[in-house]
Amino acid sequence: MFLTVHPQNPQERNIQTITECLLAGGIIIYPTDTIYGLGCDIFQHKAIERICRIKNIDPAKAQLSFICYDLSDLSMYTKSISTPLYRVLKNHLPGPYTFILPASKMVPKILKSRKNSIGLRVPDNLIARTIVQRLGHPVLSTSLPGEWVEEYTDPETIYEHFKNQVDIVVDGGPGNMIPSTIVDYTSGESVVVRKGAGVWEE
């Protein structure tokens, strides 16, 4: 299904269709504040396995992250956040950043990396955040497979590529070409793993 959702005023009916699809174990491609993402419900194991097959990766080694609605949502999936780290998160989110943090017990085992960490995002994108809000918990997120990121800025092109592999392609307008900036905080200090759309100054 190709579903157009208004970026500033997401239609309730379409958001409902997307969340019902996710709760039923479906896979979606959806807009974020950076590149379009491939996503599913974090509690649907079969959907996670499907995403890993599409990307040809092992779930234990995959770089999968969670799209959260806000900081209080994010804090459920990581161990206690110190005051300095909370300030950093508050200053950068919502925004084009993925923070790698120690995973809490709320993170399904299949999604914990061997280091027991998880990537967490609060994108500055109303469609992505509204989906998460309606769903009631985070959406799993990973980049689309393949090298041609330029082709993945146009939702119609994305649909042509992936219509037989996913359940819904959400058209939220043109996507960007640059992914999020990844910052690893598992050691207590910030380590920039990937420079992306977010400017990082500490």
C-alpha positions as CSV (number, residue, x, y, z in Angstrom):
1,M,0.0,0.0,0.0
2,F,1.2,3.5,-0.8
3,L,-0.2,5.9,1.8
4,T,0.2,9.7,1.6
5,V,0.3,11.4,5.0
6,H,0.4,15.2,5.5
7,P,3.7,16.2,7.1
8,Q,2.3,19.0,9.3
9,N,-1.2,17.6,9.9
10,P,-1.1,13.8,9.7
11,Q,-4.6,12.4,8.9
12,E,-5.9,10.4,11.8
13,R,-7.4,7.7,9.5
14,N,-4.1,7.1,7.8
15,I,-2.1,7.0,11.1
16,Q,-4.7,4.4,12.4
17,T,-4.1,2.3,9.2
18,I,-0.3,2.4,9.8
19,T,-0.5,1.5,13.5
20,E,-2.9,-1.3,12.9
21,C,-0.5,-2.7,10.3
22,L,2.4,-2.5,12.8
23,L,0.5,-4.1,15.6
24,A,-0.4,-7.0,13.2
25,G,3.3,-7.6,12.5
26,G,3.5,-5.5,9.3
27,I,6.6,-3.6,8.0
28,I,6.5,0.0,6.8
29,I,8.8,2.5,5.1
30,Y,8.3,5.9,6.6
31,P,9.8,9.4,6.7
32,T,12.1,10.7,9.5
33,D,13.9,14.1,9.8
34,T,16.8,12.5,7.8
35,I,16.5,9.5,5.4
36,Y,13.4,7.3,5.0
37,G,13.5,4.4,7.4
38,L,12.4,0.7,7.3
39,G,10.4,0.0,10.5
40,C,8.2,-2.4,12.5
41,D,6.8,-2.8,16.0
42,I,9.7,-3.6,18.4
43,F,7.6,-6.4,20.0
44,Q,6.8,-8.2,16.7
45,H,9.7,-10.8,16.4
46,K,8.6,-12.1,13.0
47,A,8.5,-8.5,11.7
48,I,12.1,-7.9,13.0
49,E,13.2,-11.1,11.4
50,R,11.6,-10.0,8.1
51,I,13.5,-6.7,8.2
52,C,16.7,-8.5,8.9
53,R,16.1,-10.7,5.9
54,I,15.4,-7.7,3.6
55,K,18.7,-6.2,4.8
56,N,20.5,-9.5,4.8
57,I,21.7,-9.1,8.3
58,D,21.8,-11.0,11.6
59,P,19.5,-9.5,14.2
60,A,22.3,-9.8,16.9
61,K,24.7,-7.8,14.7
62,A,22.3,-5.4,13.2
63,Q,22.5,-1.7,13.8
64,L,18.8,-1.2,14.7
65,S,17.5,1.7,16.6
66,F,14.2,2.8,18.2
67,I,12.2,5.8,17.2
68,C,10.8,7.2,20.4
69,Y,8.1,10.0,20.9
70,D,10.0,12.1,23.4
71,L,12.6,12.0,26.2
72,S,10.3,10.3,28.8
73,D,9.5,7.6,26.2
74,L,13.3,7.2,25.4
75,S,14.2,6.9,29.1
76,M,12.2,3.7,29.5
77,Y,14.5,1.8,27.1
78,T,17.9,2.8,28.6
79,K,19.4,2.5,32.1
80,S,19.2,5.5,34.4
81,I,20.2,8.7,32.6
82,S,22.6,11.1,34.5
83,T,21.7,14.8,34.7
84,P,24.6,15.8,32.4
85,L,23.5,13.2,29.8
86,Y,19.8,14.3,30.2
87,R,20.9,17.9,29.4
88,V,22.7,16.7,26.2
89,L,19.7,14.7,25.1
90,K,17.3,17.6,25.8
91,N,19.5,20.0,23.8
92,H,19.7,17.7,20.7
93,L,16.3,16.0,20.6
94,P,14.0,16.0,18.7
95,G,16.6,16.1,16.0
96,P,18.8,14.2,13.5
97,Y,20.8,12.2,16.1
98,T,20.9,8.5,17.2
99,F,22.2,8.0,20.7
100,I,23.7,4.6,21.6
101,L,22.9,3.9,25.3
102,P,22.9,0.9,27.6
103,A,19.7,-1.1,27.0
104,S,17.1,-1.5,29.8
105,K,15.1,-4.6,30.5
106,M,12.3,-3.1,28.4
107,V,14.3,-3.8,25.2
108,P,13.4,-7.1,23.7
109,K,16.3,-9.6,23.8
110,I,16.4,-10.1,20.0
111,L,17.3,-6.4,19.7
112,K,20.0,-6.0,22.2
113,S,23.5,-5.9,20.7
114,R,26.2,-8.0,22.2
115,K,27.3,-4.9,24.2
116,N,23.8,-4.7,25.7
117,S,23.2,-1.3,24.1
118,I,20.5,0.2,21.9
119,G,20.3,3.1,19.5
120,L,17.6,5.6,20.4
121,R,16.1,8.4,18.3
122,V,13.5,11.2,18.6
123,P,13.3,12.5,15.1
124,D,12.1,16.0,14.4
125,N,9.3,14.6,12.1
126,L,5.7,14.8,13.1
127,I,4.6,11.7,11.0
128,A,7.2,9.4,12.7
129,R,6.4,10.7,16.2
130,T,2.6,10.5,15.7
131,I,2.9,6.9,14.6
132,V,4.9,6.1,17.7
133,Q,2.5,8.0,19.9
134,R,-0.5,6.2,18.6
135,L,1.3,2.8,18.7
136,G,2.1,3.4,22.4
137,H,5.8,2.2,22.2
138,P,8.7,2.7,19.8
139,V,9.1,1.7,16.2
140,L,12.1,-0.2,15.2
141,S,14.1,1.7,12.6
142,T,16.9,0.9,10.2
143,S,18.1,2.4,6.9
144,L,16.8,1.0,3.6
145,P,19.1,-1.7,2.0
146,G,21.3,-0.9,-0.9
147,E,23.8,1.8,-1.9
148,W,21.7,4.2,-3.9
149,V,20.6,6.6,-1.1
150,E,19.8,9.2,-3.7
151,E,17.0,7.0,-5.1
152,Y,15.4,6.8,-1.7
153,T,14.5,10.5,-1.4
154,D,11.4,10.0,-3.5
155,P,8.6,7.9,-1.9
156,E,7.2,6.8,-5.3
157,T,10.6,5.4,-6.3
158,I,10.9,3.7,-2.9
159,Y,7.5,2.2,-3.4
160,E,8.6,0.8,-6.8
161,H,11.7,-0.8,-5.2
162,F,10.1,-2.2,-2.1
163,K,6.3,-2.7,-2.8
164,N,6.7,-6.5,-2.8
165,Q,8.8,-6.6,0.5
166,V,6.9,-4.2,2.8
167,D,3.2,-3.6,3.7
168,I,3.0,0.2,3.6
169,V,5.2,2.9,2.1
170,V,4.3,6.2,3.8
171,D,4.6,9.2,1.6
172,G,5.5,12.1,3.8
173,G,7.1,14.2,1.0
174,P,10.7,14.1,-0.2
175,G,13.3,12.6,2.1
176,N,16.8,13.8,2.8
177,M,20.0,12.0,1.7
178,I,22.1,12.3,4.9
179,P,21.5,9.9,7.8
180,S,21.5,10.8,11.5
181,T,24.6,11.5,13.4
182,I,25.3,8.5,15.7
183,V,26.8,9.3,19.2
184,D,27.8,6.4,21.5
185,Y,27.4,7.2,25.2
186,T,27.8,3.6,26.5
187,S,31.1,4.5,28.2
188,G,29.7,7.6,29.8
189,E,31.6,9.8,27.4
190,S,30.4,10.8,23.9
191,V,32.0,9.0,20.9
192,V,30.8,10.1,17.5
193,V,30.4,6.8,15.5
194,R,29.0,8.5,12.4
195,K,28.9,12.1,11.3
196,G,25.5,12.7,9.7
197,A,22.9,15.4,9.5
198,G,23.3,16.6,13.1
199,V,26.1,18.9,14.0
200,W,27.9,17.6,17.1
201,E,29.8,20.0,19.4
202,E,30.6,19.0,23.0
